[in-house]
């Protein structure tokens, strides 16, 4: 019996010509997504001439996009190689997760001391959208809905400065998250851990909410470190 044929993989299209939003915004979004989803691998050179062709934009726009992505920590420029996709070490990942754990724990505890039922309802709705995206295997939507869950958490807690810190790390967080959400069982245990945060908020138990948030981040951190370690030895 012949082996089953592999499904054809459609080539990644980065071209942004002909769309209504500004070319710079679209090119930035396309490049950010391509790096987060590992179409451009860590350490890969980003050649301006090639990107101009792939994106269908000018070299000026490509340079602006690369500078912006460098400010987000997704691109780095080293020596004579020019811009490359930034590498994330396990140590850097640990620092990012430490920041997340501290700030998300604080926000969760504050939510439990506020309008608990209303906040929990909003978080439950966001969590259901995450589960729906997992069921549809729509990983881009999992990322966007997870970011929305945490935006709701911080906004409901009244922690706008803390959310500003997290937002500054969003691109790097999503790059790590794009790896962890694809690991076996994460579609079930990730939302289950987030549900414990919501349930503690609904009960008004601030300490339990903070603990659940920190445990969820710790689990994600452990998964990310394993994935990064495996990719480094591959």
C-alpha positions in Angstrom: 0.0 0.0 0.0 1.6 3.3 -1.1 2.2 5.9 1.7 -0.4 8.7 1.9 0.5 11.8 0.0 1.5 14.8 2.0 -0.7 17.9 1.8 0.7 20.6 -0.3 2.2 23.5 1.7 1.2 26.8 0.3 4.2 29.2 0.1 4.1 32.1 2.5 3.0 35.3 0.7 4.2 38.5 2.3 3.1 40.9 -0.6 1.1 43.8 0.7 0.5 45.7 -2.5 -3.0 47.0 -3.3 -4.4 47.0 0.2 -6.0 50.0 1.8 -4.0 50.4 5.0 -0.6 52.1 4.8 2.0 50.0 3.2 4.3 50.5 6.2 1.7 49.2 8.7 0.9 46.2 6.5 4.5 45.4 5.9 5.2 45.7 9.6 2.3 43.4 10.5 3.3 40.8 7.8 6.9 40.8 9.0 6.0 40.6 12.7 3.7 37.7 12.1 6.2 35.9 9.9 8.9 36.1 12.6 6.5 35.2 15.4 5.3 32.1 13.4 8.9 31.2 12.6 8.6 31.6 8.8 11.8 33.5 9.4 13.9 31.4 11.7 16.0 32.8 14.6 19.4 33.9 13.4 18.2 34.2 9.7 19.6 37.2 7.8 17.0 39.7 6.6 18.2 40.9 3.2 16.6 44.3 2.3 16.6 43.5 -1.4 14.8 40.2 -0.9 12.3 41.7 1.5 11.4 44.5 -1.0 10.5 41.8 -3.5 8.6 39.6 -1.1 6.6 42.5 0.4 6.2 44.5 -2.7 7.3 47.7 -1.0 10.2 50.1 -1.3 13.6 49.8 0.5 12.7 52.8 2.6 9.7 51.0 4.0 11.6 47.8 4.6 14.3 49.7 6.6 11.6 51.5 8.7 9.9 48.1 9.4 13.2 46.5 10.4 14.0 49.4 12.7 10.6 49.0 14.3 11.0 45.3 14.7 14.4 45.9 16.3 12.7 48.1 18.9 10.3 45.3 19.7 13.2 42.8 20.2 12.4 40.7 17.1 15.3 41.9 14.9 18.9 42.5 15.9 21.8 44.0 14.0 25.2 42.6 14.7 28.6 43.3 13.1 28.7 43.1 9.3 25.9 40.6 8.8 23.2 43.3 8.9 19.8 42.7 10.4 18.9 39.2 11.5 16.0 37.6 13.3 16.8 38.0 17.0 17.7 35.0 19.0 15.9 34.4 22.3 18.0 32.5 24.8 16.4 30.4 27.6 17.8 33.0 30.1 16.0 35.9 28.3 12.8 33.9 28.1 13.1 33.3 31.9 13.3 37.1 32.5 10.3 37.8 30.3 8.3 35.2 32.2 9.4 36.5 35.5 8.1 40.0 34.6 4.8 38.4 33.4 4.4 36.4 36.5 4.9 39.3 38.8 2.7 41.7 36.9 -0.1 39.3 36.0 -0.2 38.0 39.6 -0.6 41.6 40.8 -3.3 42.3 38.3 -5.3 39.1 39.1 -5.2 39.9 42.8 -6.5 43.4 42.2 -9.3 42.1 40.0 -10.5 39.9 42.8 -10.9 43.0 45.0 -12.9 44.9 42.3 -16.3 44.2 40.6 -15.6 40.5 40.7 -18.6 39.1 38.9 -18.4 41.6 36.0 -14.7 41.1 35.6 -15.0 37.3 35.7 -17.7 37.4 33.1 -15.5 39.4 30.7 -12.6 37.1 31.3 -14.7 34.0 30.8 -15.9 35.4 27.5 -12.3 36.0 26.4 -11.4 32.5 27.6 -14.2 30.9 25.6 -12.9 32.7 22.4 -9.4 31.2 23.1 -10.9 27.7 23.4 -12.9 28.2 20.2 -9.7 29.3 18.4 -7.9 26.2 19.7 -10.8 24.0 18.5 -10.5 25.5 15.0 -6.6 25.2 15.2 -6.5 28.9 14.4 -3.2 29.7 16.2 -3.1 33.3 15.1 -6.5 33.8 16.8 -5.3 32.0 19.9 -2.5 34.6 20.1 -4.7 37.6 19.6 -7.5 36.4 22.0 -4.9 35.5 24.6 -3.5 39.1 24.4 -7.1 40.3 24.7 -7.6 38.2 27.8 -4.7 39.8 29.5 -5.6 43.3 28.3 -9.0 42.8 30.0 -7.2 41.5 33.1 -5.0 44.6 33.5 -7.6 47.1 32.4 -10.1 45.6 34.9 -7.4 45.8 37.6 -6.8 49.5 36.8 -3.1 48.7 36.2 -2.5 50.7 33.1 1.2 51.3 33.8 1.8 47.5 34.3 -0.1 46.9 31.0 2.2 49.3 29.3 5.2 47.3 30.5 3.6 44.1 29.2 2.6 45.7 25.9 6.2 46.7 25.3 7.0 43.0 25.5 4.0 41.8 23.5 5.9 40.9 20.3 8.5 38.9 22.3 5.8 37.3 24.5 3.8 36.3 21.4 6.9 34.8 19.8 7.4 32.6 22.9 3.6 31.9 23.1 3.5 30.8 19.5 5.9 28.0 20.4 4.2 27.0 23.7 0.6 26.9 22.4 1.6 24.3 19.8 3.0 21.8 22.3 1.0 18.7 23.0 -1.8 19.2 25.6 -1.4 23.0 25.8 -4.8 23.5 24.1 -6.4 21.9 27.2 -4.1 22.7 30.1 -3.4 26.3 29.2 -7.1 27.4 29.2 -7.7 25.2 32.3 -5.0 27.1 34.2 -6.4 30.4 33.0 -9.9 29.2 34.2 -8.5 28.9 37.7 -7.5 32.6 37.6 -11.0 33.5 36.6 -12.6 31.3 39.2 -10.5 32.8 42.0 -11.4 36.3 40.9 -15.1 35.4 40.8 -14.8 34.1 44.4 -13.0 37.3 45.5 -9.9 35.3 46.6 -7.1 37.6 45.6 -4.3 35.4 46.9 -5.6 32.4 45.0 -6.0 34.5 41.9 -2.4 35.7 42.1 -1.1 32.2 42.7 -3.1 30.8 39.8 -1.7 33.5 37.5 1.9 32.9 38.6 1.5 29.1 38.3 0.2 29.5 34.7 3.2 31.6 33.8 5.6 29.2 35.5 4.2 26.3 33.4 4.5 28.4 30.2 8.1 29.3 31.2 9.1 25.7 31.7 7.6 24.7 28.3 9.3 27.6 26.5 12.7 26.8 28.1 12.3 23.1 26.9 11.4 24.2 23.3 14.2 26.7 23.1 16.7 24.1 24.5 15.5 21.6 21.9 15.8 24.0 19.0 19.3 25.0 20.1 20.5 21.4 19.9 18.6 20.6 16.7 
